Amino acid sequence: MATSHRRLAVTCTGTVLAAFLAAAAAVPAPGFASERGGTGGTGTSGAAKPPPAANPAFGTFTDSGARGVQAIARTQQWLGGTDLRVGHTYLPGGSWSDIEGQVDFLQPWAQWKQARAGRLFVLNVPMLDDNEGHVPDDQVRAELRQGAAGQFDAHYKTLAQRLVDIGVPDTVIVLGWEMNGTTYTGRCGPDPASWKAYWKRIVGAMRSVPGQKFRFDFAPSRGRDAVPWTQCYPGDHVVDIVGMDSYDQPPGSTFEQEVKQPYGLQDHVDFAAAHGKPISYPEWGLFRNGDNPAYMRAMLKWIDTYKPVYNTLTDYCPHGVWQCKRNPQSAQVFRDALYGRGEHPVRPPSRPTGPPAEPTKPTEPTKPPTGGRDCTPLSLGDWLDSWFGGSVCIPMSWWQKWY
C-alpha cells in the first residue's frame, strides 16, 4: 500500500486485545490452506495456531516523534484509563544517519518504556537509505547485494549500540517491513535471495552488540502484492515474530475475503504456526473501504483469537479512530470494547481532550459505558474477561457523536 503518510520528512509513520462481539460480523473458522506454490506455504488448513502470547500488548500509532509519545496518555484518557503497553515508531529512512537512530529521536520513547514495567517498544527499521525514494529495481538489486556482502553492517551495529545505551535493549525490531510490496527501497522483489542474505547480515550485526535482547519481526503486507512474502522469509534462526500489516482495503471487500485471500490473514497464522513463531500486527486499521464497524469488530475478534505478541492500530486518517473524525462508527466499536479496563482507570475529564496533532478541532466527550438498564454485558471469553478484570458492558443507547 502507499505509505507516504508514514514518511519522516517531518514525521514518519505509524491495538488491541479485545473483541467487541455484539452484532459482530461473522469471522470464518480457520480452515484455509496456505500452500500457494511459494517457498513457505504450510498447507496446515488452520489445524494449528501460532504460539499465543502470554501477555498480549496493544497500542496505537499516532505520530513518530515526541508528539507520538505524548499522545499515548491522551489516547488512554479517551479510553477511560485503559493501558496502552506498546510504544511504536519508525526510523526515518532518508539517510544512513537516520537509520543509525539519532538519540534525540529515540530517547523519548526509551523514557516512556522505562517509566513502567511491562511496556513494549517497537521500532520499524529500514533496510536501505532513501527508503521511500522510488529507487528502480536494478539499483535496489545492487544495494541488496552490497548489504548481503556486509557493506552496511556498521550502521546497524551503531543503531544496536544506541538502543542498548539508552536502556531499550529488548526493542522489537520490525526490519524491512512490507518487503513484498513496491513502496520501499529495502524491498524483496528485485532479488529475494540477496534480500534474505542481507536480513541475516543485519540480524547478525545487531545481535553482536553486548547486552542486546532484540526480537526481530518479519512483517509483510497482507496478500501477495509484488511478490509472495513467503519467498522472502529469511529463516527461523533470524526471525522471532511473524507479523503482518493488514488494512481494510482490496483485494477484499469483506473481512472474510481478507482472511481467505492468497497470502492473507489465514495463510499468515498458518505459516507462523508451521514455523513455531508467535505473530504480531504492527499496522492495522481502516483504509479504502471507509468507516467500517463490521471490519473493526471482526479484526478485534481475530486478534483475540490468535493472541499476537502485540498489535498497533494506525491512528490517523484515513486509518484511525481517535484522531480521525471520518470513522465515528468504527471509533465507537473500538472505544466501547476497550473503555476503562486498565489497572489505573481515570475519571472522565471535565473538558474533552483532543489529539495532539489537531489541538483546535472539536473533540469527543469521555462519557464511559455504564451499567444498568442502558447497558448489556458481553461475554468475551475467559482470557479477555480476566485481562479486563470483568466482563465488557456495552451501552445500548447509541453514543453521542463526539466530533
Secondary structure as UniProt FT lines:
FT   HELIX           4..6
FT   TURN            9..10
FT   TURN            22..23
FT   TURN            45..46
FT   STRAND          57..61
FT   HELIX           66..78
FT   TURN            79..81
FT   STRAND          86..90
FT   HELIX           96..99
FT   HELIX           103..114
FT   TURN            117..118
FT   STRAND          120..125
FT   TURN            131..132
FT   HELIX           137..148
FT   TURN            149..152
FT   HELIX           153..165
FT   TURN            166..167
FT   TURN            169..170
FT   STRAND          172..175
FT   TURN            176..180
FT   TURN            185..186
FT   TURN            189..190
FT   HELIX           192..207
FT   TURN            210..211
FT   STRAND          215..218
FT   TURN            225..226
FT   HELIX           229..232
FT   HELIX           236..238
FT   STRAND          241..243
FT   STRAND          245..248
FT   HELIX           255..260
FT   TURN            262..263
FT   HELIX           265..274
FT   TURN            275..276
FT   STRAND          279..286
FT   TURN            288..289
FT   HELIX           293..306
FT   STRAND          310..314
FT   TURN            317..319
FT   TURN            325..326
FT   HELIX           328..338
FT   TURN            339..340
FT   TURN            356..357
FT   TURN            359..360
FT   TURN            373..374
FT   STRAND          375..378
FT   HELIX           382..388
FT   STRAND          392..395
//
